[in-house]
């Protein structure tokens, strides 16, 4: 099925594909995978090569284009762009508690085991067979999208002409525990920077924590806001404009009324909007699984956090956490509660297939360029460079100019830089 519409300087086509849930059972259950194709209006019909974008996450749909800007503007100079809603996200057989309600927890876990990078790449190759069967295409992955790129290079490099990664070179041979040990250290640094920059933030946080201990503050879904939930705001400390958003929210958390100090209703609404766990449950359910190869995560982030007393909710100075999923979150968020038993089964799953082929990567023939951010709170720089050293021919741009979401903030420049790097154009 195809639908067409226009945006400023762009022509858009909506595409749907009927694909197997399990590629080892091609005659079994099918899912719908959605993608949005973009062409620059003045280049429409020229049969330009394809560039496929893999969104970060896991569990987030591809961006919804609004304007001819950012990395899309640069890409449309020489490509047709395919924005892929990875399976389970956006319009691609979306995953939520309602879509899984007819399954038992065991069946839910079995179903969701097919939603990692390996099957996302299989979907991409199936789509390439329809759109670009005779020509390899170019891929770009942001964050978790970079994990998909590396899997693509491991198992289906013949389908690729070029590959680009921004903030998303995954660790090879590192356990989930090692990943969180490294990223918790980064989170400590981001907390320190936050409190140093906003000098009254510590007092604001301390006052709000004391209020939450003594008062029942309810979120939508009849869930009580706990100090541990407040700490989850730290996921924004590793983003461009994220610390500012957290600070301005904290400024308005409490207000003085005729009957005393009260929680500001605005805070409740904005707090809920700043966390994605209710709207993107796949992110919570599968986040630790992206690091697993033939081993179980067993709630690695929670296990590592238990060794770090500075992150305790009662610590003298409250520290925010980062991109970590904790088992108690499945008691706190209303749209995660029905998936709690499934999440426990996935955390205990130890037979996850391998995602990366070190031998294939060492013999890589595809031109690859990657932006590695020195202060990345989500993807540890040291592990990214460790992996890059094992990929034949990769070119890395290591920079302190951007946070993890740099491609959203300055995508045109970043992507142009990577294209020049990949093609040996040192003048750009």
One Martini backbone bead per residue (centre of mass of N, CA, C, O) as a GRO file, in nm:
protein
  428
    1UNK     BB    1   0.096   0.035   0.022
    2UNK     BB    2   0.028   0.374  -0.097
    3UNK     BB    3   0.112   0.719  -0.003
    4UNK     BB    4   0.074   1.070  -0.082
    5UNK     BB    5   0.276   1.366  -0.007
    6UNK     BB    6   0.357   1.702   0.101
    7UNK     BB    7   0.645   1.904   0.156
    8UNK     BB    8   0.875   2.118   0.191
    9UNK     BB    9   1.071   2.014  -0.079
   10UNK     BB   10   0.884   1.745  -0.053
   11UNK     BB   11   0.827   1.401  -0.120
   12UNK     BB   12   0.583   1.161   0.000
   13UNK     BB   13   0.593   0.806   0.093
   14UNK     BB   14   0.383   0.550   0.195
   15UNK     BB   15   0.486   0.232   0.337
   16UNK     BB   16   0.399  -0.123   0.317
   17UNK     BB   17   0.491  -0.437   0.486
   18UNK     BB   18   0.481  -0.792   0.457
   19UNK     BB   19   0.616  -0.976   0.732
   20UNK     BB   20   0.792  -1.175   0.924
   21UNK     BB   21   0.835  -1.243   1.244
   22UNK     BB   22   0.981  -1.524   1.163
   23UNK     BB   23   1.241  -1.616   0.947
   24UNK     BB   24   1.223  -1.934   1.030
   25UNK     BB   25   0.891  -1.877   0.971
   26UNK     BB   26   0.759  -1.778   0.684
   27UNK     BB   27   0.455  -1.918   0.739
   28UNK     BB   28   0.387  -1.746   0.963
   29UNK     BB   29   0.361  -1.484   1.123
   30UNK     BB   30   0.263  -1.149   1.060
   31UNK     BB   31   0.385  -0.820   0.981
   32UNK     BB   32   0.393  -0.469   0.992
   33UNK     BB   33   0.594  -0.246   0.785
   34UNK     BB   34   0.699   0.089   0.808
   35UNK     BB   35   0.760   0.354   0.559
   36UNK     BB   36   0.927   0.668   0.466
   37UNK     BB   37   0.951   0.844   0.169
   38UNK     BB   38   1.204   1.072   0.041
   39UNK     BB   39   1.195   1.361  -0.181
   40UNK     BB   40   1.310   1.591  -0.370
   41UNK     BB   41   1.124   1.775  -0.572
   42UNK     BB   42   1.362   1.840  -0.796
   43UNK     BB   43   1.427   1.496  -0.792
   44UNK     BB   44   1.193   1.364  -0.895
   45UNK     BB   45   1.245   1.058  -1.073
   46UNK     BB   46   1.581   0.992  -1.065
   47UNK     BB   47   1.677   0.738  -0.913
   48UNK     BB   48   1.804   0.750  -0.650
   49UNK     BB   49   1.962   0.653  -0.398
   50UNK     BB   50   1.946   0.488  -0.098
   51UNK     BB   51   1.853   0.591   0.244
   52UNK     BB   52   1.864   0.441   0.565
   53UNK     BB   53   1.696   0.492   0.875
   54UNK     BB   54   1.805   0.438   1.215
   55UNK     BB   55   1.669   0.450   1.507
   56UNK     BB   56   1.662   0.501   1.816
   57UNK     BB   57   1.679   0.312   2.148
   58UNK     BB   58   1.458   0.104   2.174
   59UNK     BB   59   1.116   0.178   2.058
   60UNK     BB   60   1.140   0.394   1.816
   61UNK     BB   61   1.038   0.591   1.590
   62UNK     BB   62   1.068   0.753   1.331
   63UNK     BB   63   1.084   1.042   1.223
   64UNK     BB   64   0.875   1.326   1.166
   65UNK     BB   65   0.859   1.512   0.906
   66UNK     BB   66   0.855   1.882   0.843
   67UNK     BB   67   1.139   1.973   0.726
   68UNK     BB   68   1.401   2.105   0.520
   69UNK     BB   69   1.630   1.964   0.738
   70UNK     BB   70   1.915   1.875   0.839
   71UNK     BB   71   2.007   1.563   0.750
   72UNK     BB   72   1.790   1.548   0.529
   73UNK     BB   73   1.887   1.775   0.351
   74UNK     BB   74   2.160   1.643   0.285
   75UNK     BB   75   2.056   1.369   0.176
   76UNK     BB   76   1.866   1.490  -0.064
   77UNK     BB   77   2.098   1.563  -0.262
   78UNK     BB   78   2.159   1.215  -0.321
   79UNK     BB   79   1.889   1.096  -0.197
   80UNK     BB   80   1.673   0.861  -0.090
   81UNK     BB   81   1.461   0.846   0.193
   82UNK     BB   82   1.427   0.596   0.461
   83UNK     BB   83   1.188   0.580   0.715
   84UNK     BB   84   1.211   0.343   0.969
   85UNK     BB   85   0.983   0.152   1.134
   86UNK     BB   86   1.048  -0.038   1.361
   87UNK     BB   87   0.956  -0.304   1.485
   88UNK     BB   88   0.699  -0.200   1.720
   89UNK     BB   89   0.678   0.086   1.583
   90UNK     BB   90   0.456   0.305   1.525
   91UNK     BB   91   0.333   0.145   1.219
   92UNK     BB   92   0.485  -0.134   1.323
   93UNK     BB   93   0.331  -0.326   1.496
   94UNK     BB   94   0.266  -0.214   1.772
   95UNK     BB   95   0.386  -0.202   2.105
   96UNK     BB   96   0.167  -0.306   2.374
   97UNK     BB   97  -0.048  -0.412   2.607
   98UNK     BB   98  -0.280  -0.449   2.405
   99UNK     BB   99  -0.129  -0.617   2.176
  100UNK     BB  100  -0.055  -0.845   2.425
  101UNK     BB  101  -0.319  -0.939   2.591
  102UNK     BB  102  -0.366  -1.233   2.442
  103UNK     BB  103  -0.108  -1.306   2.597
  104UNK     BB  104   0.108  -1.461   2.766
  105UNK     BB  105   0.403  -1.410   2.913
  106UNK     BB  106   0.546  -1.628   2.748
  107UNK     BB  107   0.438  -1.528   2.472
  108UNK     BB  108   0.544  -1.243   2.488
  109UNK     BB  109   0.846  -1.311   2.507
  110UNK     BB  110   0.860  -1.466   2.241
  111UNK     BB  111   0.769  -1.234   2.062
  112UNK     BB  112   0.990  -1.012   2.158
  113UNK     BB  113   1.247  -1.177   2.057
  114UNK     BB  114   1.184  -1.041   1.748
  115UNK     BB  115   1.292  -0.712   1.833
  116UNK     BB  116   1.571  -0.690   1.730
  117UNK     BB  117   1.831  -0.621   1.519
  118UNK     BB  118   1.817  -0.876   1.345
  119UNK     BB  119   1.514  -0.827   1.240
  120UNK     BB  120   1.549  -0.542   1.138
  121UNK     BB  121   1.748  -0.624   0.915
  122UNK     BB  122   1.567  -0.826   0.773
  123UNK     BB  123   1.361  -0.619   0.694
  124UNK     BB  124   1.547  -0.441   0.524
  125UNK     BB  125   1.617  -0.663   0.314
  126UNK     BB  126   1.326  -0.712   0.223
  127UNK     BB  127   1.287  -0.420   0.121
  128UNK     BB  128   1.522  -0.411  -0.078
  129UNK     BB  129   1.405  -0.632  -0.267
  130UNK     BB  130   1.180  -0.415  -0.362
  131UNK     BB  131   1.352  -0.129  -0.405
  132UNK     BB  132   1.685  -0.254  -0.432
  133UNK     BB  133   1.784  -0.536  -0.555
  134UNK     BB  134   2.050  -0.436  -0.747
  135UNK     BB  135   2.119  -0.229  -0.500
  136UNK     BB  136   2.295  -0.102  -0.282
  137UNK     BB  137   2.273   0.066   0.028
  138UNK     BB  138   2.236   0.325   0.255
  139UNK     BB  139   2.327   0.382   0.606
  140UNK     BB  140   2.174   0.522   0.913
  141UNK     BB  141   2.275   0.541   1.267
  142UNK     BB  142   2.119   0.614   1.578
  143UNK     BB  143   2.244   0.471   1.824
  144UNK     BB  144   2.076   0.194   1.805
  145UNK     BB  145   2.108   0.220   1.498
  146UNK     BB  146   2.413   0.143   1.514
  147UNK     BB  147   2.364  -0.149   1.598
  148UNK     BB  148   2.227  -0.220   1.331
  149UNK     BB  149   2.465  -0.157   1.149
  150UNK     BB  150   2.659  -0.373   1.268
  151UNK     BB  151   2.482  -0.611   1.197
  152UNK     BB  152   2.475  -0.563   0.896
  153UNK     BB  153   2.788  -0.593   0.860
  154UNK     BB  154   2.787  -0.896   0.969
  155UNK     BB  155   2.535  -1.031   0.763
  156UNK     BB  156   2.473  -0.788   0.504
  157UNK     BB  157   2.700  -0.628   0.331
  158UNK     BB  158   2.602  -0.667   0.030
  159UNK     BB  159   2.362  -0.438   0.083
  160UNK     BB  160   2.609  -0.225   0.098
  161UNK     BB  161   2.769   0.087   0.031
  162UNK     BB  162   2.713   0.250   0.305
  163UNK     BB  163   2.807   0.378   0.643
  164UNK     BB  164   2.642   0.533   0.934
  165UNK     BB  165   2.734   0.681   1.260
  166UNK     BB  166   2.561   0.811   1.562
  167UNK     BB  167   2.610   0.742   1.875
  168UNK     BB  168   2.645   0.387   1.795
  169UNK     BB  169   2.883   0.207   1.906
  170UNK     BB  170   2.904  -0.099   2.008
  171UNK     BB  171   2.980  -0.337   2.216
  172UNK     BB  172   3.232  -0.593   2.230
  173UNK     BB  173   3.231  -0.838   2.468
  174UNK     BB  174   3.022  -0.694   2.658
  175UNK     BB  175   2.851  -0.665   2.928
  176UNK     BB  176   2.595  -0.518   3.086
  177UNK     BB  177   2.754  -0.452   3.339
  178UNK     BB  178   2.982  -0.295   3.198
  179UNK     BB  179   2.808  -0.081   3.073
  180UNK     BB  180   2.690   0.035   3.350
  181UNK     BB  181   2.954   0.103   3.486
  182UNK     BB  182   3.025   0.321   3.277
  183UNK     BB  183   2.756   0.495   3.265
  184UNK     BB  184   2.743   0.576   3.562
  185UNK     BB  185   2.993   0.755   3.548
  186UNK     BB  186   2.871   0.953   3.348
  187UNK     BB  187   2.633   1.039   3.528
  188UNK     BB  188   2.797   1.169   3.746
  189UNK     BB  189   2.914   1.391   3.567
  190UNK     BB  190   2.640   1.516   3.484
  191UNK     BB  191   2.558   1.594   3.770
  192UNK     BB  192   2.793   1.780   3.833
  193UNK     BB  193   2.738   1.977   3.601
  194UNK     BB  194   2.454   2.055   3.686
  195UNK     BB  195   2.516   2.168   3.977
  196UNK     BB  196   2.732   2.376   3.884
  197UNK     BB  197   2.549   2.540   3.689
  198UNK     BB  198   2.299   2.506   3.897
  199UNK     BB  199   2.314   2.640   4.209
  200UNK     BB  200   1.993   2.572   4.304
  201UNK     BB  201   1.930   2.268   4.244
  202UNK     BB  202   1.986   2.121   4.510
  203UNK     BB  203   1.762   2.267   4.670
  204UNK     BB  204   1.526   2.187   4.489
  205UNK     BB  205   1.560   1.879   4.520
  206UNK     BB  206   1.549   1.859   4.828
  207UNK     BB  207   1.268   1.979   4.861
  208UNK     BB  208   1.119   1.773   4.683
  209UNK     BB  209   1.197   1.520   4.834
  210UNK     BB  210   1.066   1.595   5.103
  211UNK     BB  211   0.782   1.615   4.990
  212UNK     BB  212   0.754   1.317   4.884
  213UNK     BB  213   0.783   1.186   5.170
  214UNK     BB  214   0.515   1.357   5.297
  215UNK     BB  215   0.364   1.317   5.014
  216UNK     BB  216   0.096   1.244   4.794
  217UNK     BB  217   0.191   1.202   4.458
  218UNK     BB  218  -0.001   1.193   4.166
  219UNK     BB  219  -0.023   1.025   3.876
  220UNK     BB  220  -0.112   0.920   3.600
  221UNK     BB  221  -0.269   0.611   3.691
  222UNK     BB  222  -0.239   0.609   4.005
  223UNK     BB  223   0.066   0.704   4.068
  224UNK     BB  224   0.323   0.731   4.279
  225UNK     BB  225   0.560   0.964   4.340
  226UNK     BB  226   0.892   0.899   4.356
  227UNK     BB  227   1.222   0.937   4.398
  228UNK     BB  228   1.308   0.731   4.183
  229UNK     BB  229   1.144   0.865   3.958
  230UNK     BB  230   1.280   1.140   3.966
  231UNK     BB  231   1.566   1.029   3.877
  232UNK     BB  232   1.484   0.972   3.570
  233UNK     BB  233   1.548   1.261   3.454
  234UNK     BB  234   1.855   1.199   3.382
  235UNK     BB  235   1.823   1.127   3.076
  236UNK     BB  236   1.858   1.446   2.996
  237UNK     BB  237   2.168   1.510   3.070
  238UNK     BB  238   2.268   1.376   2.771
  239UNK     BB  239   2.141   1.632   2.630
  240UNK     BB  240   2.057   1.863   2.434
  241UNK     BB  241   1.877   2.072   2.655
  242UNK     BB  242   1.825   1.888   2.907
  243UNK     BB  243   1.917   2.040   3.165
  244UNK     BB  244   1.725   2.275   3.124
  245UNK     BB  245   1.460   2.117   3.142
  246UNK     BB  246   1.502   2.016   3.430
  247UNK     BB  247   1.538   2.284   3.575
  248UNK     BB  248   1.267   2.422   3.490
  249UNK     BB  249   1.098   2.210   3.631
  250UNK     BB  250   1.205   2.241   3.923
  251UNK     BB  251   1.126   2.541   3.963
  252UNK     BB  252   0.795   2.440   3.940
  253UNK     BB  253   0.721   2.215   4.152
  254UNK     BB  254   0.671   2.437   4.370
  255UNK     BB  255   0.408   2.604   4.565
  256UNK     BB  256   0.259   2.885   4.707
  257UNK     BB  257  -0.019   2.886   4.919
  258UNK     BB  258  -0.273   2.941   5.141
  259UNK     BB  259  -0.215   2.619   5.240
  260UNK     BB  260   0.072   2.609   5.124
  261UNK     BB  261   0.276   2.375   5.014
  262UNK     BB  262   0.271   2.271   4.665
  263UNK     BB  263   0.215   2.096   4.401
  264UNK     BB  264   0.254   2.146   4.070
  265UNK     BB  265   0.058   2.062   3.808
  266UNK     BB  266   0.267   2.118   3.589
  267UNK     BB  267   0.476   1.914   3.684
  268UNK     BB  268   0.314   1.658   3.637
  269UNK     BB  269   0.280   1.691   3.331
  270UNK     BB  270   0.582   1.728   3.250
  271UNK     BB  271   0.697   1.475   3.374
  272UNK     BB  272   0.535   1.275   3.203
  273UNK     BB  273   0.643   1.385   2.922
  274UNK     BB  274   0.965   1.323   2.986
  275UNK     BB  275   0.862   1.023   2.985
  276UNK     BB  276   0.854   0.705   2.777
  277UNK     BB  277   0.735   0.438   2.917
  278UNK     BB  278   0.431   0.452   2.833
  279UNK     BB  279   0.472   0.509   2.511
  280UNK     BB  280   0.760   0.308   2.512
  281UNK     BB  281   0.778  -0.007   2.621
  282UNK     BB  282   1.005  -0.142   2.450
  283UNK     BB  283   1.237   0.005   2.586
  284UNK     BB  284   1.208  -0.139   2.863
  285UNK     BB  285   1.192  -0.445   2.780
  286UNK     BB  286   1.469  -0.434   2.565
  287UNK     BB  287   1.721  -0.279   2.656
  288UNK     BB  288   1.915  -0.502   2.777
  289UNK     BB  289   1.905  -0.701   2.526
  290UNK     BB  290   2.108  -0.541   2.334
  291UNK     BB  291   2.363  -0.674   2.517
  292UNK     BB  292   2.281  -0.972   2.441
  293UNK     BB  293   2.490  -1.283   2.420
  294UNK     BB  294   2.431  -1.569   2.552
  295UNK     BB  295   2.279  -1.393   2.784
  296UNK     BB  296   2.171  -1.260   3.079
  297UNK     BB  297   2.086  -0.967   3.247
  298UNK     BB  298   1.942  -0.957   3.528
  299UNK     BB  299   1.924  -0.661   3.592
  300UNK     BB  300   2.196  -0.488   3.566
  301UNK     BB  301   2.137  -0.198   3.661
  302UNK     BB  302   2.041  -0.275   3.945
  303UNK     BB  303   2.298  -0.422   4.032
  304UNK     BB  304   2.491  -0.182   4.000
  305UNK     BB  305   2.342   0.024   4.177
  306UNK     BB  306   2.374  -0.140   4.450
  307UNK     BB  307   2.699  -0.045   4.447
  308UNK     BB  308   2.584   0.273   4.451
  309UNK     BB  309   2.515   0.489   4.705
  310UNK     BB  310   2.489   0.766   4.546
  311UNK     BB  311   2.195   0.652   4.417
  312UNK     BB  312   2.040   0.677   4.651
  313UNK     BB  313   1.746   0.829   4.761
  314UNK     BB  314   1.902   0.899   5.057
  315UNK     BB  315   2.115   1.062   4.972
  316UNK     BB  316   2.243   1.357   5.039
  317UNK     BB  317   2.285   1.371   4.721
  318UNK     BB  318   2.089   1.378   4.458
  319UNK     BB  319   2.089   1.146   4.194
  320UNK     BB  320   2.059   1.097   3.875
  321UNK     BB  321   1.974   0.901   3.629
  322UNK     BB  322   1.960   0.727   3.324
  323UNK     BB  323   1.978   0.469   3.080
  324UNK     BB  324   1.781   0.293   3.286
  325UNK     BB  325   1.645  -0.022   3.389
  326UNK     BB  326   1.398  -0.107   3.635
  327UNK     BB  327   1.188  -0.328   3.785
  328UNK     BB  328   1.004  -0.112   3.942
  329UNK     BB  329   0.880   0.023   3.684
  330UNK     BB  330   0.653  -0.214   3.655
  331UNK     BB  331   0.490  -0.064   3.904
  332UNK     BB  332   0.468   0.254   3.810
  333UNK     BB  333   0.382   0.209   3.513
  334UNK     BB  334   0.085   0.151   3.366
  335UNK     BB  335   0.204   0.030   3.078
  336UNK     BB  336   0.399  -0.185   3.237
  337UNK     BB  337   0.244  -0.368   3.432
  338UNK     BB  338   0.134  -0.592   3.219
  339UNK     BB  339   0.472  -0.657   3.159
  340UNK     BB  340   0.624  -0.776   3.402
  341UNK     BB  341   0.647  -1.084   3.350
  342UNK     BB  342   0.783  -1.057   3.076
  343UNK     BB  343   1.034  -0.900   3.175
  344UNK     BB  344   1.141  -1.124   3.356
  345UNK     BB  345   1.186  -1.331   3.129
  346UNK     BB  346   1.384  -1.157   2.959
  347UNK     BB  347   1.598  -1.122   3.188
  348UNK     BB  348   1.638  -1.456   3.192
  349UNK     BB  349   1.736  -1.474   2.913
  350UNK     BB  350   2.017  -1.686   2.762
  351UNK     BB  351   1.952  -1.733   2.422
  352UNK     BB  352   2.071  -1.512   2.273
  353UNK     BB  353   2.170  -1.412   1.992
  354UNK     BB  354   2.405  -1.318   1.798
  355UNK     BB  355   2.500  -0.990   1.651
  356UNK     BB  356   2.818  -1.025   1.606
  357UNK     BB  357   3.100  -1.040   1.363
  358UNK     BB  358   3.428  -1.016   1.401
  359UNK     BB  359   3.535  -1.137   1.139
  360UNK     BB  360   3.370  -0.966   0.941
  361UNK     BB  361   3.464  -0.687   1.049
  362UNK     BB  362   3.776  -0.738   0.987
  363UNK     BB  363   3.670  -0.764   0.658
  364UNK     BB  364   3.563  -0.507   0.579
  365UNK     BB  365   3.424  -0.319   0.271
  366UNK     BB  366   3.259  -0.096   0.395
  367UNK     BB  367   3.203   0.222   0.415
  368UNK     BB  368   3.280   0.382   0.735
  369UNK     BB  369   3.121   0.632   0.947
  370UNK     BB  370   3.183   0.790   1.278
  371UNK     BB  371   3.034   0.940   1.554
  372UNK     BB  372   3.214   1.033   1.855
  373UNK     BB  373   3.128   1.113   2.186
  374UNK     BB  374   3.307   1.193   2.464
  375UNK     BB  375   3.030   1.256   2.662
  376UNK     BB  376   2.865   1.008   2.639
  377UNK     BB  377   2.597   0.870   2.837
  378UNK     BB  378   2.503   0.607   2.654
  379UNK     BB  379   2.782   0.568   2.483
  380UNK     BB  380   3.076   0.449   2.537
  381UNK     BB  381   3.366   0.560   2.412
  382UNK     BB  382   3.571   0.336   2.475
  383UNK     BB  383   3.396   0.108   2.346
  384UNK     BB  384   3.371   0.228   2.066
  385UNK     BB  385   3.678   0.231   2.003
  386UNK     BB  386   3.721  -0.069   2.050
  387UNK     BB  387   3.540  -0.154   1.815
  388UNK     BB  388   3.663   0.013   1.580
  389UNK     BB  389   3.939  -0.150   1.587
  390UNK     BB  390   3.764  -0.412   1.455
  391UNK     BB  391   3.704  -0.231   1.194
  392UNK     BB  392   3.749  -0.230   0.876
  393UNK     BB  393   3.791   0.110   0.766
  394UNK     BB  394   3.705   0.284   0.978
  395UNK     BB  395   3.580   0.620   1.044
  396UNK     BB  396   3.652   0.857   1.298
  397UNK     BB  397   3.470   1.112   1.484
  398UNK     BB  398   3.605   1.282   1.750
  399UNK     BB  399   3.384   1.467   1.975
  400UNK     BB  400   3.284   1.758   2.197
  401UNK     BB  401   3.035   1.921   2.055
  402UNK     BB  402   2.839   1.678   2.143
  403UNK     BB  403   2.578   1.510   2.217
  404UNK     BB  404   2.392   1.233   2.161
  405UNK     BB  405   2.175   1.440   1.992
  406UNK     BB  406   2.326   1.592   1.755
  407UNK     BB  407   2.152   1.527   1.497
  408UNK     BB  408   1.916   1.716   1.593
  409UNK     BB  409   2.088   1.991   1.617
  410UNK     BB  410   2.333   1.923   1.363
  411UNK     BB  411   2.284   1.729   1.109
  412UNK     BB  412   2.403   1.856   0.855
  413UNK     BB  413   2.696   1.872   0.950
  414UNK     BB  414   2.745   1.583   1.047
  415UNK     BB  415   2.676   1.435   0.780
  416UNK     BB  416   2.874   1.586   0.601
  417UNK     BB  417   3.126   1.498   0.755
  418UNK     BB  418   3.090   1.189   0.710
  419UNK     BB  419   3.094   1.189   0.406
  420UNK     BB  420   3.375   1.310   0.376
  421UNK     BB  421   3.520   1.090   0.537
  422UNK     BB  422   3.434   0.843   0.360
  423UNK     BB  423   3.554   1.001   0.081
  424UNK     BB  424   3.818   1.180   0.140
  425UNK     BB  425   3.713   1.486   0.206
  426UNK     BB  426   3.916   1.720   0.366
  427UNK     BB  427   3.767   2.006   0.288
  428UNK     BB  428   3.486   1.948   0.473
   0.00000   0.00000   0.00000
